[in-house]
Amino acid sequence: MTQPSQPTIEFPGVTAVAKANVYFDGKVVSHTIRLADGAKKTLGLIYPGSFHFGTDAAERMEIIAGRCRVKLDGDAAWREVTAGEAFDVPARSGFDIVVDAGLAEYVCSFLP
């Protein structure tokens, strides 16, 4: 788990994709943005529940509001992640994420 000095909450000069990515009957919703340099990120909300995501590319999930519990594929232990913290997920892997109450807001960055 990494702890950024300050979560990024604004992205000037981006292209936003209006069509939402909707998962798990609307309990996880995100929008894609493309930065000027071509990098892709998703910004989203996770409602209470337990979910599993697979990854093709490596990614960093920054929690910008709320809290969740996370377990990477292959790990035995759950970790709590709160606003201002992040976790990295290897390519061709996955993770379980649980939000017990409220919303968890996130920024997902796709890593090289």
C-alpha positions in Angstrom: 0.0 0.0 0.0 1.3 3.4 -0.9 0.4 6.7 0.8 0.4 9.7 -1.6 1.2 13.0 -0.1 -2.1 14.5 -1.3 -4.7 12.7 -3.4 -5.2 14.1 -6.9 -8.7 15.4 -7.2 -8.5 17.7 -10.3 -7.3 16.9 -13.8 -7.1 20.0 -16.0 -7.1 19.7 -19.8 -8.7 16.2 -20.0 -11.1 14.5 -22.3 -14.0 12.9 -20.4 -15.9 9.9 -21.7 -19.6 10.6 -20.8 -20.7 7.0 -21.0 -20.3 5.4 -17.5 -18.7 2.1 -16.8 -21.4 0.4 -14.6 -20.6 -2.8 -12.7 -22.4 -5.0 -10.2 -25.9 -3.7 -10.8 -24.8 -0.1 -10.4 -22.9 -0.6 -7.1 -19.6 0.4 -8.8 -19.7 3.3 -11.3 -16.8 5.0 -13.0 -16.0 7.4 -15.9 -12.9 7.3 -18.1 -10.8 10.4 -18.6 -7.9 10.8 -21.0 -5.0 13.1 -20.1 -3.2 15.3 -22.7 -0.3 12.9 -22.7 -2.6 10.0 -23.6 -2.7 8.4 -20.2 -6.1 6.9 -19.2 -7.6 7.1 -15.7 -11.0 6.2 -14.3 -12.8 8.1 -11.6 -15.5 6.3 -9.6 -17.7 5.4 -6.7 -18.1 2.1 -4.9 -21.3 1.6 -2.9 -21.5 -0.8 0.1 -20.8 -4.4 -0.9 -18.1 -6.9 -1.7 -16.7 -7.1 -5.2 -13.9 -8.8 -7.2 -12.1 -7.1 -10.1 -9.7 -8.6 -12.6 -6.9 -6.5 -14.2 -5.3 -6.7 -17.6 -2.9 -3.8 -17.0 -1.2 -2.9 -13.7 -3.1 -0.2 -11.9 -2.9 2.1 -8.9 -6.2 2.7 -6.9 -6.2 5.9 -4.9 -9.0 6.2 -2.4 -9.9 9.9 -2.4 -12.9 9.7 0.0 -14.3 7.0 2.3 -12.7 3.7 3.2 -12.6 0.1 2.1 -10.9 -3.2 2.7 -8.8 -4.8 0.0 -7.2 -8.1 -0.6 -5.0 -8.7 -3.7 -5.2 -12.0 -5.5 -2.7 -14.4 -3.8 -2.6 -12.4 -0.5 -4.0 -14.0 2.6 -4.6 -10.7 4.6 -7.1 -7.9 4.1 -5.9 -4.3 4.4 -7.9 -1.3 5.2 -7.4 1.6 2.8 -8.7 5.1 3.7 -8.9 8.5 2.0 -5.5 9.6 1.0 -4.1 6.1 0.6 -3.5 4.0 -2.5 -2.8 0.4 -3.4 -1.2 -1.1 -6.5 -2.5 -4.1 -8.4 -0.2 -6.1 -10.7 -1.1 -6.7 -14.4 -3.1 -9.9 -15.2 -4.2 -10.2 -11.6 -7.1 -9.0 -9.5 -8.4 -7.9 -6.1 -11.3 -8.1 -3.8 -12.7 -4.9 -2.4 -15.3 -4.4 0.4 -17.0 -1.2 1.3 -18.9 -1.7 4.6 -20.7 1.7 4.8 -21.0 4.9 2.9 -19.2 5.4 -0.4 -15.6 4.9 -1.4 -14.5 7.3 -4.1 -11.4 6.4 -6.2 -9.1 7.4 -9.0 -7.6 4.4 -10.9 -4.4 5.1 -12.8 -3.2 2.6 -15.3 0.6 2.0 -14.8 3.2 1.3 -17.5 
